[in-house]
Amino acid sequence: MPRPSSTTPPCSTSSTAAASIVAVLGMAQCDASGNINVSRFSGRLVGCGGFIDISQRSKKVVFVGTFAAGGLRVAVEEGRLAIVQEGRHPKFVTVIDEITFSGRVAAAEEREILYVTERCVFRLGEQGLELAEVAPGIDIERDILARLPFPLAVGQIRPMDPAIFRPAPMGLRAQLLDIRIEDRISYNADTNTVFLNYAGMHVRTEDDLGRIKDAVDQTLQPLGRRVHSIVNYDSFVADPDILDRRADLVKYVEEKYYLSVSRYSTSGFLRLKLGAELRKRRLSSHVFGDAPGGSASPRNDVTAPSRAGAAEPAHASRRVGQALHLHEGDRRPPAGRRAGRYAPRARW
């Protein structure tokens, strides 16, 4: 039986350590239950360091390592992975030397746990490891199942992203910083207000516009009534070729769903450009530019017509600030720095 790592020297267990959303950690040994050992090998104590603190405080954990160690050689040709020589020391074993991470506990807590190797990806299921993804060129029976010392659940398997095995850039920066369009829209029933967080969004195609429209329709159409709206356009970019269609989409949404709308952006150029396009379509054209929570300047202390015919409140900028503070998908920049530099991008 593997021993729990509580017998190892004290690890970092500070109660003040901040919880993270995703942690990416290495692995030395893994068993069928998804337990991980990184702290004891062949009776020799290595220690866990901050491993336990990090892995237990993260909502999602990704363990990364080769399928085996000691002489493993692989080759990538034409986007396919080939195992040239297997490693002498398997990392997936029947019994690990010590439990530094408990797969059973993580499964009971329904946390998302992944185990990524060069040839496949496992996920943690209710009963332990499950095969989830396989690299192109890898034979499941020969290169994976036959080299595991325990039975493995094999369900619906998908290929690993082919871009991993190609020399071209993968565009990871855009993928990691993106926010799904569905996560940018939220509705507050108490104030009958929809918050649209378009910060950092780059709209390039009509398909992008279509996804925005679908997400807005899915949120607002079931309500059966008009709503107030607050829109964050900080660092928003729309390619010139679709700028007119983007403005047409704004017109469609405002006329169909809004009682009133307050828009915000720190970019003076965007405020002028967007305001001009909105005026062409006889829509509420003012775009606020004061900092969230700041006092409204005379320029911002204005009224704008709402769809119900009433005037927009003079302190609409206060509502804008509340939206930027409260919206769960928005990342507030450090004090004194321009918000747009830290704004997340859009993911479709």
C-alpha positions in Angstrom: 0.0 0.0 0.0 1.3 3.5 -0.8 1.7 5.7 2.2 0.1 9.1 2.3 2.5 12.0 2.0 1.6 13.3 5.5 4.6 11.4 6.7 6.9 13.7 4.7 8.4 16.9 6.0 6.0 19.8 6.4 4.7 21.2 3.1 3.4 24.7 2.4 -0.2 24.7 3.8 -0.6 28.4 4.4 -4.3 29.2 4.8 -3.6 32.6 3.1 -2.4 31.1 -0.2 -4.8 32.1 -2.9 -6.8 29.4 -4.8 -6.0 29.1 -8.5 -8.3 28.2 -11.3 -5.8 25.9 -13.1 -2.6 24.3 -11.9 -0.1 22.6 -14.2 2.2 20.2 -12.3 4.6 17.3 -13.1 4.1 13.7 -12.2 6.6 10.9 -11.4 4.2 8.0 -10.8 0.4 7.5 -11.4 -1.9 4.6 -10.6 -5.3 3.5 -11.9 -7.1 5.6 -9.4 -5.4 8.8 -10.6 -3.2 9.1 -7.5 0.1 10.9 -8.1 3.5 10.5 -6.4 6.2 13.1 -6.6 7.6 12.8 -3.1 9.2 9.4 -2.5 11.1 7.0 -4.8 12.5 3.6 -3.9 12.3 4.4 -0.2 14.2 7.7 -0.7 12.3 10.8 0.6 12.3 13.7 -1.8 9.5 15.8 -0.2 6.5 17.4 -1.7 7.4 21.1 -1.4 4.4 23.2 -2.3 2.8 20.5 -4.4 0.0 19.6 -2.1 -0.9 23.2 -1.4 -1.1 24.0 -5.1 -2.9 20.9 -6.2 -5.5 21.0 -3.5 -6.4 24.7 -3.9 -6.8 24.5 -7.7 -10.2 23.9 -9.3 -8.5 22.2 -12.3 -5.2 20.4 -12.2 -3.2 19.2 -15.3 -0.5 16.7 -14.6 2.2 16.6 -17.3 4.9 14.1 -18.0 6.1 11.5 -20.5 4.5 8.1 -20.6 7.8 6.5 -19.4 11.2 7.8 -18.4 14.8 6.7 -19.0 15.6 6.5 -22.7 12.2 7.4 -24.3 12.7 8.6 -27.8 9.9 9.9 -30.1 9.8 11.4 -33.6 7.2 13.6 -35.3 6.8 13.3 -39.0 4.1 14.9 -41.1 2.0 15.7 -38.1 2.1 12.2 -36.7 3.9 10.9 -33.5 6.0 7.8 -33.6 7.6 6.0 -30.6 11.1 5.3 -31.7 12.2 3.8 -28.3 10.2 3.1 -25.2 11.5 4.4 -21.8 12.9 1.9 -19.3 10.9 3.2 -16.3 7.1 3.3 -16.7 5.3 6.2 -14.9 2.0 4.4 -14.8 2.2 1.7 -12.2 0.0 -0.7 -10.2 1.1 0.8 -6.8 2.8 4.1 -6.4 5.4 4.6 -3.7 3.5 7.4 -1.9 0.3 9.4 -2.5 1.1 13.0 -2.9 -2.1 13.7 -4.7 -5.3 11.7 -4.1 -7.3 10.9 -7.2 -10.1 9.4 -5.1 -10.5 12.6 -3.1 -10.4 14.7 -6.3 -13.0 12.5 -8.0 -15.3 12.7 -5.0 -15.0 16.5 -5.1 -15.8 16.4 -8.9 -12.7 18.4 -9.8 -11.4 18.4 -13.3 -8.1 16.5 -13.4 -6.2 15.7 -16.6 -3.0 13.6 -17.1 -1.2 14.7 -20.3 1.6 12.6 -21.9 3.3 12.8 -25.3 1.1 10.1 -26.7 -2.3 10.5 -25.0 -4.4 12.3 -22.4 -6.2 10.7 -19.5 -9.0 12.3 -17.5 -10.1 11.4 -13.9 -13.5 9.8 -13.8 -15.6 8.4 -11.0 -13.7 5.0 -11.2 -10.3 6.4 -11.9 -8.3 7.0 -15.1 -10.1 7.2 -18.4 -8.5 7.5 -21.8 -9.7 10.8 -23.4 -7.3 11.8 -26.3 -4.7 10.0 -28.4 -2.0 11.6 -30.5 -2.1 11.1 -34.3 0.0 8.1 -35.3 -0.3 6.3 -31.9 -1.8 2.8 -31.9 -4.1 2.6 -28.8 -3.6 -1.1 -28.1 0.1 -1.3 -28.9 1.4 2.0 -27.5 -1.0 2.6 -24.6 -3.2 -0.3 -23.3 -0.5 -2.9 -23.7 1.9 -0.8 -21.6 -0.4 -0.2 -18.7 -0.3 -2.6 -15.7 -4.0 -2.1 -15.0 -7.3 -2.2 -16.9 -8.3 1.2 -18.3 -11.8 2.6 -19.1 -11.9 3.5 -22.8 -14.9 5.6 -23.9 -15.3 8.1 -26.6 -11.8 9.1 -27.6 -10.9 12.1 -29.6 -7.5 13.0 -31.3 -5.1 15.3 -29.6 -5.0 18.7 -31.2 -3.0 18.1 -34.5 -1.5 21.6 -34.2 0.7 20.2 -31.3 2.5 18.0 -33.9 3.0 20.6 -36.6 5.8 23.2 -36.8 3.5 26.2 -37.4 2.6 28.5 -34.4 -0.4 27.2 -32.4 -1.7 30.7 -31.4 -1.7 29.8 -27.7 -1.6 33.4 -26.6 -5.0 34.1 -28.1 -6.5 30.8 -26.9 -5.3 31.2 -23.3 -6.4 34.8 -23.0 -9.8 34.3 -24.6 -13.2 34.4 -22.9 -16.1 32.6 -24.5 -18.8 34.9 -25.8 -21.4 33.2 -23.6 -19.3 34.0 -20.6 -19.3 37.7 -21.5 -23.0 38.1 -21.1 -24.9 38.2 -17.8 -28.3 39.3 -16.7 -29.2 40.8 -13.3 -32.9 40.2 -12.6 -33.0 42.6 -9.6 -32.1 45.6 -11.8 -33.4 44.2 -15.1 -29.9 44.9 -16.5 -27.8 42.9 -19.0 -24.0 43.3 -18.8 -22.1 42.8 -22.0 -18.4 42.6 -21.5 -16.7 43.1 -24.9 -13.4 44.1 -23.4 -10.5 43.0 -25.6 -12.7 41.4 -28.1 -11.5 41.3 -31.7 -14.3 40.7 -34.2 -12.9 39.6 -37.6 -15.7 37.9 -39.5 -19.4 37.8 -40.1 -19.3 34.4 -38.3 -18.0 36.2 -35.2 -20.9 38.6 -35.4 -23.3 35.7 -35.8 -22.0 34.2 -32.6 -22.5 37.4 -30.8 -26.0 37.8 -32.0 -26.9 34.2 -31.1 -25.5 34.6 -27.6 -27.4 37.8 -27.0 -30.7 36.3 -28.4 -30.3 33.2 -26.2 -29.9 35.4 -23.1 -32.5 38.1 -23.8 -35.2 36.6 -25.9 -36.6 34.2 -23.2 -37.0 37.2 -20.8 -40.0 38.5 -22.8 -39.3 42.1 -21.9 -36.9 44.9 -22.6 -33.9 45.5 -20.4 -31.3 48.1 -19.4 -27.9 47.4 -20.9 -24.3 48.3 -19.9 -21.6 47.5 -22.4 -17.8 47.5 -21.9 -16.0 48.3 -25.2 -12.6 48.8 -23.7 -9.9 47.6 -26.2 -12.7 46.4 -28.5 -11.6 46.0 -32.2 -13.7 45.3 -35.2 -12.0 44.8 -38.6 -12.8 47.5 -41.1 -14.5 45.1 -43.5 -17.2 44.3 -41.1 -17.5 47.6 -39.2 -20.8 48.5 -40.9 -22.3 45.1 -40.2 -21.2 45.3 -36.6 -23.0 48.7 -36.3 -26.1 47.0 -37.9 -25.9 44.3 -35.2 -25.8 47.0 -32.5 -28.9 48.6 -34.0 -30.7 45.3 -34.1 -30.0 44.5 -30.5 -30.8 48.0 -29.2 -34.1 48.3 -31.1 -35.2 44.8 -30.1 -34.2 44.4 -26.5 -33.1 47.7 -24.8 -34.9 50.1 -22.6 -31.7 52.1 -22.2 -28.0 51.5 -22.9 -24.7 52.8 -21.4 -21.5 52.1 -23.2 -18.0 52.5 -21.9 -14.4 52.6 -23.4 -11.2 54.2 -22.4 -10.2 54.7 -26.0 -11.0 58.1 -27.3 -10.7 56.9 -30.9 -13.1 54.1 -30.4 -15.6 56.5 -28.7 -15.5 58.8 -31.7 -15.7 56.0 -34.3 -18.4 54.0 -32.5 -20.4 57.2 -31.7 -20.4 58.2 -35.3 -21.6 54.9 -36.5 -24.4 54.9 -33.9 -25.5 58.4 -34.9 -25.8 57.3 -38.5 -28.3 54.8 -37.3 -30.1 57.2 -34.9 -29.1 55.1 -31.9 -28.0 56.1 -28.4 -24.5 57.3 -29.4 -22.7 58.4 -26.3 -19.8 56.3 -25.1 -18.6 57.0 -21.6 -14.9 57.3 -21.1 -14.4 58.1 -17.4 -12.7 55.5 -15.2 -15.0 53.0 -13.3 -16.1 54.4 -10.0 -14.7 57.8 -10.9 -16.8 61.0 -10.8 -18.5 61.8 -14.1 -17.0 64.7 -16.0 -19.2 67.4 -17.5 -18.7 65.7 -20.8 -20.2 62.5 -19.5 -23.0 64.0 -17.4 -25.4 63.8 -20.3 -28.7 62.2 -21.2 -29.4 59.8 -24.0 -32.8 58.7 -25.3 -33.9 55.3 -24.3 -36.0 52.9 -26.4 -38.9 53.6 -24.0 -38.8 57.3 -24.8 -37.4 58.4 -21.4 -34.1 60.0 -20.9 -31.1 58.0 -19.8 -30.1 58.9 -16.2 -27.5 61.6 -15.9 -25.3 59.3 -13.8 -25.3 56.4 -16.3 -21.5 56.3 -15.9 -22.0 55.1 -12.3 -23.9 52.1 -13.7 -21.0 51.6 -16.2 -18.6 51.5 -13.3 -20.8 49.0 -11.4 -20.9 46.8 -14.4 -17.1 46.7 -14.8 -16.7 46.0 -11.1 -19.4 43.3 -10.8 -19.1 41.4 -14.1 -17.5 38.1 -13.3 -15.7 37.8 -16.6 -14.0 41.2 -16.4 -10.5 41.6 -15.1 -9.7 44.8 -13.4 -6.3 46.2 -14.1 -3.8 47.4 -11.5 -4.4 50.8 -10.2 -3.0 53.6 -12.3 -2.7 51.5 -15.4 -4.7 51.5 -18.6 -7.4 48.9 -18.4 -7.2 47.9 -22.1 -3.7 46.5 -21.7 -5.0 43.8 -19.4 -8.3 43.1 -21.1 -9.0 39.5 -22.1 -9.7 38.6 -25.7 -12.8 36.9 -27.2 -13.0 33.2 -27.8 -15.4 31.7 -30.2 
